[in-house]
Amino acid sequence: MFSGAHVILYTKDADADRAFLRDVLGFDGVDAGDGWLIFRLPPAEVAVHPTHGEPRHEFYLMCDDIGRTLDTLAQRGAEVSRPVSDQGWGLLAAVRLPSGGELPLYEPRHPTALGLSL
């Protein structure tokens, strides 16, 4: 029924953050016109969590080895904005986007849905 998911990051410096996704994270993409880049993401999953506050959405990149991933990203010029912390369900960290926002990364310690077929 569905062919994919489309994630949108709202940012104060779209050009810089697009360059970061392309050059630092190494995501391939297409130009949808006028430099409007759309990037291919790794396989994804979605979870639904309860909240007592206002509903919100979060975007995390998952990795198999968060230490190695952070080292590679730092070598490519990324700033680690949140060092690795053990959350029980996984190891969590973040890198700073050029616009100032954070992009969280985590190494899951829970079963993932990534290998399931559609």
DSSP file with accessible surface (Angstrom, degrees, kcal/mol):
  #  RESIDUE AA STRUCTURE BP1 BP2  ACC     N-H-->O    O-->H-N    N-H-->O    O-->H-N    TCO  KAPPA ALPHA  PHI   PSI    X-CA   Y-CA   Z-CA
    1    1 A M              0   0  213      0, 0.0     2,-0.4     0, 0.0   117,-0.0   0.000 360.0 360.0 360.0 -43.5    0.0    0.0    0.0
    2    2 A F        -     0   0  161      1,-0.1     3,-0.1     3,-0.0   116,-0.0  -0.842 360.0-166.1-108.6 144.5    2.8    2.5    0.9
    3    3 A S        -     0   0  136     -2,-0.4     2,-0.3     1,-0.3    -1,-0.1   0.533  65.3 -45.6-103.5  -9.6    6.0    3.0   -1.1
    4    4 A G        -     0   0   61      2,-0.0     2,-0.3     0, 0.0    -1,-0.3  -0.981  55.4 -91.3 168.4-175.2    7.9    5.0    1.5
    5    5 A A        -     0   0   89     -2,-0.3     2,-0.5    -3,-0.1    -3,-0.0  -0.956  23.2-146.6-127.5 147.9    7.9    7.8    4.1
    6    6 A H        -     0   0  128     -2,-0.3     2,-0.4     2,-0.0    -2,-0.0  -0.972  13.9-164.5-119.2 117.7    8.9   11.4    3.5
    7    7 A V        -     0   0   65     -2,-0.5     2,-0.5     2,-0.0    -2,-0.0  -0.850   2.4-158.9-103.3 137.8   10.5   13.2    6.5
    8    8 A I        -     0   0   96     -2,-0.4     2,-0.6     2,-0.0    -2,-0.0  -0.974   3.7-161.9-119.7 127.7   10.8   17.0    6.5
    9    9 A L        -     0   0   69     -2,-0.5     2,-0.4     5,-0.0    -2,-0.0  -0.949  12.4-149.6-104.9 116.7   13.3   18.9    8.7
   10   10 A Y        +     0   0  205     -2,-0.6     2,-0.3     2,-0.0    -2,-0.0  -0.752  29.5 168.1 -86.3 132.0   12.4   22.6    9.2
   11   11 A T        -     0   0   48     -2,-0.4     3,-0.4     1,-0.1    89,-0.0  -0.955  48.2-129.9-145.9 158.0   15.5   24.7    9.6
   12   12 A K  S    S+     0   0  205     -2,-0.3     2,-0.1     1,-0.2    -1,-0.1   0.565 109.8  35.1 -86.3 -11.0   16.7   28.2    9.6
   13   13 A D     >  +     0   0   74      1,-0.1     4,-2.3     2,-0.0    -1,-0.2  -0.602  66.4 169.8-142.4  77.3   19.5   27.5    7.1
   14   14 A A  H  > S+     0   0   32     -3,-0.4     4,-2.7     1,-0.2     5,-0.2   0.880  77.1  54.3 -60.2 -40.9   18.2   24.9    4.6
   15   15 A D  H  > S+     0   0  117      1,-0.2     4,-2.2     2,-0.2    -1,-0.2   0.932 111.3  44.6 -62.2 -45.1   21.1   25.2    2.2
   16   16 A A  H  > S+     0   0   26      2,-0.2     4,-2.0     1,-0.2    -1,-0.2   0.911 115.1  47.6 -66.0 -41.9   23.7   24.5    4.9
   17   17 A D  H  X S+     0   0   10     -4,-2.3     4,-2.4     2,-0.2    -2,-0.2   0.878 110.2  52.5 -70.1 -33.5   21.8   21.6    6.4
   18   18 A R  H  X S+     0   0   40     -4,-2.7     4,-2.3    -5,-0.2    -1,-0.2   0.929 109.5  49.4 -64.0 -43.5   21.2   20.1    2.9
   19   19 A A  H  X>S+     0   0   28     -4,-2.2     4,-3.7    -5,-0.2     5,-0.5   0.894 109.8  52.5 -62.3 -37.7   25.0   20.3    2.3
   20   20 A F  I  X>S+     0   0   14     -4,-2.0     5,-2.4     2,-0.2     4,-1.8   0.936 109.3  48.2 -63.1 -46.6   25.5   18.6    5.7
   21   21 A L  I  <5S+     0   0   25     -4,-2.4     6,-2.5     3,-0.2    -1,-0.2   0.906 120.9  38.0 -61.1 -39.9   23.2   15.8    4.8
   22   22 A R  I  <5S+     0   0  114     -4,-2.3    -2,-0.2     4,-0.2    -1,-0.2   0.953 128.5  28.0 -75.6 -51.8   25.0   15.3    1.5
   23   23 A D  I  <5S+     0   0   95     -4,-3.7    -3,-0.2    -5,-0.2    -2,-0.2   0.829 131.0  28.7 -88.2 -36.2   28.6   15.9    2.4
   24   24 A V  I  <<S+     0   0   17     -4,-1.8    -3,-0.2    -5,-0.5    -4,-0.1   0.891 129.8  34.6 -93.4 -49.3   28.9   14.9    6.0
   25   25 A L  S   <S-     0   0   20     -5,-2.4    -3,-0.2     2,-0.1    -4,-0.2   0.727  99.7-134.8 -78.8 -20.4   26.3   12.2    6.4
   26   26 A G        +     0   0   42     -6,-0.4     2,-0.3     1,-0.2    -4,-0.2   0.744  41.9 163.8  77.5  24.3   26.9   11.0    2.9
   27   27 A F        -     0   0   33     -6,-2.5    -1,-0.2     1,-0.0     2,-0.2  -0.594  31.9-136.2 -78.9 131.5   23.2   10.7    1.8
   28   28 A D        +     0   0  130     -2,-0.3    12,-3.0    12,-0.2     2,-0.3  -0.537  34.9 164.8 -77.9 152.9   22.5   10.5   -1.9
   29   29 A G  E     -A   39   0A  45     10,-0.3     2,-0.3    -2,-0.2    10,-0.2  -0.915  32.2-115.2-156.3-178.7   19.7   12.6   -3.2
   30   30 A V  E     -A   38   0A  95      8,-2.5     8,-2.5    -2,-0.3     2,-0.7  -0.913  26.2-120.8-124.4 152.5   17.9   14.1   -6.1
   31   31 A D  E     -A   37   0A  93     -2,-0.3     6,-0.2     6,-0.2     3,-0.1  -0.864  19.8-168.2 -92.8 112.9   17.4   17.7   -7.1
   32   32 A A        -     0   0   65      4,-3.0    -1,-0.1    -2,-0.7     5,-0.1   0.423  64.8 -60.7 -81.4   1.9   13.6   18.2   -7.2
   33   33 A G  S >  S+     0   0   33      3,-0.2     3,-1.8     0, 0.0    -1,-0.3  -0.118 116.9  27.2 124.5 135.6   14.2   21.6   -8.9
   34   34 A D  T 3  S-     0   0  178      1,-0.3     3,-0.1    -3,-0.1    -2,-0.0   0.814 131.8 -56.0  58.0  34.7   15.9   24.8   -8.1
   35   35 A G  T 3  S+     0   0   31      1,-0.2     2,-1.3   -20,-0.0    -1,-0.3   0.592  92.6 148.5  77.7   8.8   18.4   23.1   -5.7
   36   36 A W    <   -     0   0  157     -3,-1.8    -4,-3.0     2,-0.0     2,-0.3  -0.641  34.6-159.4 -79.7  94.6   15.6   21.6   -3.6
   37   37 A L  E     -A   31   0A  36     -2,-1.3     2,-0.4    -6,-0.2    -6,-0.2  -0.584  14.8-168.1 -84.6 137.6   17.4   18.4   -2.6
   38   38 A I  E     -A   30   0A  62     -8,-2.5    -8,-2.5    -2,-0.3     2,-0.3  -0.997  17.1-147.5-123.2 126.2   15.5   15.3   -1.4
   39   39 A F  E     -A   29   0A  34     -2,-0.4     2,-0.4   -10,-0.2   -10,-0.3  -0.720  12.2-123.1-103.4 144.6   17.7   12.6    0.2
   40   40 A R        -     0   0  183    -12,-3.0   -12,-0.2    -2,-0.3    -1,-0.0  -0.663  33.6-155.9 -77.4 131.4   17.4    8.9    0.2
   41   41 A L        -     0   0   54     -2,-0.4     3,-0.1     1,-0.1    -1,-0.0  -0.708  20.5-100.3-104.1 161.5   17.3    7.6    3.8
   42   42 A P        -     0   0   61      0, 0.0    -1,-0.1     0, 0.0   -15,-0.0  -0.222  66.9 -61.8 -65.6 169.5   18.2    4.2    5.3
   43   43 A P        -     0   0   99      0, 0.0     2,-0.3     0, 0.0    71,-0.1  -0.155  67.6-154.1 -50.3 151.5   15.4    1.8    6.0
   44   44 A A        -     0   0   77     -3,-0.1     2,-0.3    70,-0.1    17,-0.0  -0.818  19.7-166.0-130.7 166.3   13.0    3.3    8.6
   45   45 A E        -     0   0   66     -2,-0.3     2,-0.4     2,-0.0    69,-0.0  -0.941  13.8-141.2-143.9 162.8   10.6    2.4   11.3
   46   46 A V        -     0   0  136     -2,-0.3     2,-0.3     2,-0.0    -2,-0.0  -0.984  12.9-170.4-129.9 141.0    8.0    4.4   13.2
   47   47 A A        -     0   0   70     -2,-0.4     2,-0.5     2,-0.0    -2,-0.0  -0.921  14.3-142.6-126.1 155.0    7.0    4.1   16.8
   48   48 A V        -     0   0  143     -2,-0.3    -2,-0.0     0, 0.0     0, 0.0  -0.985  20.9-176.0-121.4 121.0    4.1    5.7   18.7
   49   49 A H        -     0   0  152     -2,-0.5     2,-0.1     1,-0.0    -2,-0.0  -0.913  25.5-116.2-116.3 145.5    4.7    6.8   22.3
   50   50 A P        -     0   0  132      0, 0.0     2,-0.3     0, 0.0    -1,-0.0  -0.398  32.4-169.8 -74.2 155.4    2.2    8.3   24.8
   51   51 A T        -     0   0   68      2,-0.1     0, 0.0     1,-0.1     0, 0.0  -0.995  30.0-157.8-144.3 148.3    2.7   11.9   26.0
   52   52 A H  S    S+     0   0  206     -2,-0.3    -1,-0.1     2,-0.1     2,-0.1   0.550  85.4  57.5 -95.3 -12.7    1.2   14.0   28.7
   53   53 A G  S    S-     0   0   49      1,-0.2    -2,-0.1     3,-0.0     3,-0.1  -0.124 110.3 -46.6 -98.4-161.2    2.2   17.2   26.8
   54   54 A E        -     0   0  163      1,-0.1    -1,-0.2    -2,-0.1    -2,-0.1  -0.421  68.9 -99.5 -67.9 141.8    1.5   18.4   23.4
   55   55 A P        +     0   0  106      0, 0.0     2,-0.3     0, 0.0    -1,-0.1  -0.317  53.5 167.0 -59.6 144.7    1.9   15.8   20.6
   56   56 A R        -     0   0  165     -3,-0.1     2,-0.3     2,-0.0    -3,-0.0  -0.949  28.4-127.3-151.6 170.2    5.2   16.2   18.7
   57   57 A H        -     0   0  185     -2,-0.3     2,-0.3     2,-0.0     0, 0.0  -0.935  17.7-163.8-125.3 147.6    7.3   14.2   16.3
   58   58 A E        -     0   0  103     -2,-0.3     2,-0.4     2,-0.0    -2,-0.0  -0.938   6.5-152.8-130.2 153.7   11.0   13.3   16.5
   59   59 A F        +     0   0   51     -2,-0.3     2,-0.4     2,-0.0    -2,-0.0  -0.995  17.3 174.8-130.5 122.7   13.5   12.0   14.0
   60   60 A Y        -     0   0   72     -2,-0.4     2,-0.5    43,-0.1    45,-0.2  -0.967  25.4-137.4-124.6 145.9   16.5    9.9   14.9
   61   61 A L  E     -b  105   0B  21     43,-2.2    45,-2.4    -2,-0.4     2,-0.3  -0.892  24.3-144.2 -98.7 131.8   19.1    8.2   12.7
   62   62 A M  E     -b  106   0B  55     -2,-0.5     2,-0.3    43,-0.2    45,-0.2  -0.718  19.9-179.1 -95.9 146.7   19.9    4.6   13.9
   63   63 A C        -     0   0   17     43,-2.1     3,-0.3    -2,-0.3    42,-0.0  -0.969  33.3-135.0-142.8 158.8   23.4    3.1   13.7
   64   64 A D  S    S+     0   0  148     -2,-0.3     2,-0.3     1,-0.3    -1,-0.1   0.752 102.4  23.4 -83.2 -28.3   25.0   -0.2   14.5
   65   65 A D     >  -     0   0   64      1,-0.1     4,-2.6    41,-0.1    -1,-0.3  -0.809  65.7-173.3-141.7  95.3   28.0    1.3   16.3
   66   66 A I  H  > S+     0   0    4     -2,-0.3     4,-2.7    -3,-0.3     5,-0.2   0.866  84.6  54.3 -64.7 -34.9   27.4    4.8   17.7
   67   67 A G  H  > S+     0   0   30      2,-0.2     4,-2.2     1,-0.2    -1,-0.2   0.947 112.2  43.0 -63.2 -48.1   31.1    5.3   18.7
   68   68 A R  H  > S+     0   0  150      2,-0.2     4,-2.5     1,-0.2    -2,-0.2   0.905 113.9  52.5 -64.1 -40.2   32.4    4.5   15.2
   69   69 A T  H  X S+     0   0   40     -4,-2.6     4,-2.7     1,-0.2     5,-0.2   0.940 110.3  46.9 -61.7 -46.8   29.6    6.6   13.6
   70   70 A L  H  X S+     0   0   13     -4,-2.7     4,-2.6     1,-0.2    -1,-0.2   0.900 111.3  52.0 -63.7 -39.2   30.4    9.6   15.8
   71   71 A D  H  X S+     0   0  106     -4,-2.2     4,-2.2    -5,-0.2    -1,-0.2   0.937 111.5  46.7 -61.1 -45.5   34.2    9.3   15.0
   72   72 A T  H  X S+     0   0   48     -4,-2.5     4,-1.2     1,-0.2    -2,-0.2   0.930 113.3  48.1 -62.6 -45.6   33.5    9.1   11.3
   73   73 A L  H  <>S+     0   0   10     -4,-2.7     5,-2.8     1,-0.2     3,-0.3   0.898 110.1  52.1 -64.4 -39.1   31.2   12.1   11.4
   74   74 A A  H ><5S+     0   0   50     -4,-2.6     3,-1.7     1,-0.2    -1,-0.2   0.909 106.1  54.3 -63.6 -39.2   33.7   14.1   13.5
   75   75 A Q  H 3<5S+     0   0  165     -4,-2.2    -1,-0.2     1,-0.3    -2,-0.2   0.803 107.1  52.4 -63.3 -27.2   36.4   13.4   10.9
   76   76 A R  T 3<5S-     0   0  124     -4,-1.2    -1,-0.3    -3,-0.3    -2,-0.2   0.346 131.8 -92.9 -89.8   3.8   34.0   14.8    8.3
   77   77 A G  T < 5S+     0   0   66     -3,-1.7    -3,-0.2     1,-0.3     2,-0.2   0.469  75.8 144.7 103.9   3.1   33.5   18.0   10.3
   78   78 A A      < -     0   0   10     -5,-2.8     2,-0.5    -6,-0.2    -1,-0.3  -0.491  44.2-133.9 -76.3 144.9   30.4   17.3   12.4
   79   79 A E  E     -C   96   0B 110     17,-0.5    17,-2.6    -2,-0.2     2,-0.8  -0.874  13.0-135.2 -96.6 124.8   30.2   18.6   15.9
   80   80 A V  E     +C   95   0B  59     -2,-0.5    15,-0.3    15,-0.2   -10,-0.0  -0.714  27.0 177.8 -78.2 112.9   29.1   16.1   18.5
   81   81 A S  E     +     0   0B  25     13,-1.5    14,-0.2    -2,-0.8    -1,-0.2   0.677  69.9  31.6 -93.6 -20.9   26.5   18.2   20.5
   82   82 A R  E    S-C   94   0B  88     12,-1.8    12,-1.9     3,-0.0    -1,-0.3  -0.948  82.6-137.6-137.4 115.7   25.4   15.4   22.9
   83   83 A P  E     -     0   0B 100      0, 0.0     9,-0.1     0, 0.0     2,-0.0  -0.214  44.0 -72.0 -68.3 166.7   27.9   12.8   23.9
   84   84 A V  E     -     0   0B  66      9,-0.1     2,-0.4     7,-0.1     9,-0.2  -0.316  54.1-178.4 -61.4 132.0   26.8    9.1   24.1
   85   85 A S  E     -C   92   0B  45      7,-2.3     7,-2.9    -3,-0.1     2,-0.7  -0.988  28.8-121.9-131.7 144.4   24.5    8.3   27.0
   86   86 A D  E     +C   91   0B  98     -2,-0.4     5,-0.2     5,-0.2     3,-0.0  -0.768  28.9 175.2 -87.8 114.5   23.0    4.9   27.9
   87   87 A Q        -     0   0   85      3,-2.9     2,-1.4    -2,-0.7     4,-0.1   0.335  45.7-119.5 -98.9   3.1   19.2    5.2   27.9
   88   88 A G  S    S+     0   0   52      2,-0.4     3,-0.1     1,-0.2    -1,-0.1  -0.414 111.7  59.5  88.0 -58.5   18.6    1.5   28.6
   89   89 A W  S    S-     0   0  106     -2,-1.4    20,-3.0     1,-0.2    21,-0.4   0.626 127.0 -37.2 -75.7 -13.1   16.8    1.0   25.3
   90   90 A G  E     - D   0 108B   0     18,-0.3    -3,-2.9    19,-0.2     2,-0.5  -0.975  69.3 -74.4 172.9 176.9   19.9    2.2   23.4
   91   91 A L  E     -CD  86 107B  26     16,-2.2    16,-2.3    -2,-0.3     2,-0.4  -0.884  48.7-161.8 -98.9 127.0   22.9    4.5   23.3
   92   92 A L  E     +CD  85 106B  15     -7,-2.9    -7,-2.3    -2,-0.5     2,-0.3  -0.881  21.9 145.2-117.6 140.0   21.9    8.0   22.4
   93   93 A A  E     - D   0 105B   0     12,-2.4    12,-2.9    -2,-0.4     2,-0.3  -0.888  25.5-144.3-151.7-179.3   24.0   11.0   21.1
   94   94 A A  E     -CD  82 104B   0    -12,-1.9   -12,-1.8    10,-0.3   -13,-1.5  -0.993   2.7-147.9-153.3 152.8   23.5   13.9   18.8
   95   95 A V  E     -CD  80 103B   0      8,-2.0     8,-2.8    -2,-0.3     2,-0.4  -0.872  29.3-112.6-116.2 154.4   25.4   16.0   16.2
   96   96 A R  E     -CD  79 102B  79    -17,-2.6   -17,-0.5    -2,-0.3     6,-0.2  -0.725  22.8-140.0 -88.5 130.8   24.8   19.7   15.5
   97   97 A L    >   -     0   0   14      4,-3.5     3,-2.4    -2,-0.4   -80,-0.1  -0.572  28.4-110.9 -79.0 153.4   23.4   20.7   12.2
   98   98 A P  T 3  S+     0   0   68      0, 0.0    -1,-0.1     0, 0.0   -81,-0.1   0.834 119.0  60.8 -55.3 -29.5   24.9   23.8   10.6
   99   99 A S  T 3  S-     0   0   35    -86,-0.2   -87,-0.1     1,-0.1     3,-0.1   0.588 124.0-103.7 -74.3 -10.4   21.6   25.7   11.3
  100  100 A G  S <  S+     0   0   39     -3,-2.4    -1,-0.1     1,-0.4   -89,-0.0   0.184  82.8 122.1 107.8 -17.2   22.1   25.1   15.0
  101  101 A G        -     0   0   32     -5,-0.1    -4,-3.5     1,-0.1    -1,-0.4  -0.224  59.5-117.6 -72.3 167.8   19.6   22.3   15.4
  102  102 A E  E     - D   0  96B  71     -6,-0.2    -6,-0.2    -3,-0.1    -1,-0.1  -0.860  12.6-156.5-108.5 147.0   20.4   18.8   16.7
  103  103 A L  E     - D   0  95B   4     -8,-2.8    -8,-2.0    -2,-0.4   -22,-0.1  -0.954  21.2-143.9-119.9 105.7   20.2   15.5   14.9
  104  104 A P  E     - D   0  94B  19      0, 0.0   -43,-2.2     0, 0.0     2,-0.3  -0.453  15.6-168.9 -73.2 145.0   19.9   12.7   17.4
  105  105 A L  E     -bD  61  93B   4    -12,-2.9   -12,-2.4   -45,-0.2     2,-0.3  -0.958   6.0-176.5-126.0 145.9   21.5    9.3   16.7
  106  106 A Y  E     -bD  62  92B  25    -45,-2.4   -43,-2.1    -2,-0.3   -14,-0.2  -1.000  28.0-144.8-149.6 150.8   21.1    6.1   18.5
  107  107 A E  E     - D   0  91B  47    -16,-2.3   -16,-2.2    -2,-0.3   -43,-0.1  -0.950  37.8-134.8-103.8 107.2   22.3    2.5   18.6
  108  108 A P  E     - D   0  90B  31      0, 0.0   -18,-0.3     0, 0.0     4,-0.1  -0.342  25.9-175.4 -69.4 146.1   19.2    0.5   19.5
  109  109 A R        +     0   0  132    -20,-3.0   -19,-0.2     2,-0.1     3,-0.0   0.137  67.6  78.3-115.9  10.5   19.3   -2.2   22.2
  110  110 A H  S    S-     0   0   61    -21,-0.4   -21,-0.0     1,-0.1     0, 0.0  -0.757  98.6 -80.7-112.2 162.8   15.8   -3.3   21.5
  111  111 A P        -     0   0  123      0, 0.0     2,-0.3     0, 0.0    -2,-0.1  -0.369  50.7-149.4 -59.8 142.4   14.4   -5.4   18.7
  112  112 A T        -     0   0   60     -4,-0.1     3,-0.3     1,-0.1   -67,-0.0  -0.802  18.8-139.4-113.6 161.1   13.9   -3.3   15.5
  113  113 A A  S >  S+     0   0   45     -2,-0.3     3,-1.5     1,-0.2   -69,-0.1   0.315  74.4 106.7 -95.4   6.8   11.4   -3.6   12.7
  114  114 A L  T 3  S+     0   0   67      1,-0.3    -1,-0.2   -71,-0.1   -70,-0.1   0.807  77.3  49.2 -61.3 -31.4   14.0   -2.9   10.0
  115  115 A G  T 3  S+     0   0   77     -3,-0.3    -1,-0.3     2,-0.1     2,-0.1   0.498  85.4 109.3 -89.9  -0.9   14.2   -6.4    8.7
  116  116 A L    <   -     0   0  133     -3,-1.5     2,-0.2     1,-0.1    -3,-0.0  -0.441  67.1-126.0 -73.8 145.7   10.5   -7.0    8.4
  117  117 A S              0   0  118     -2,-0.1    -1,-0.1     1,-0.1    -2,-0.1  -0.627 360.0 360.0 -89.3 154.7    9.1   -7.2    4.9
  118  118 A L              0   0  208     -2,-0.2    -1,-0.1  -116,-0.0     0, 0.0  -0.472 360.0 360.0 -81.0 360.0    6.2   -5.0    3.7
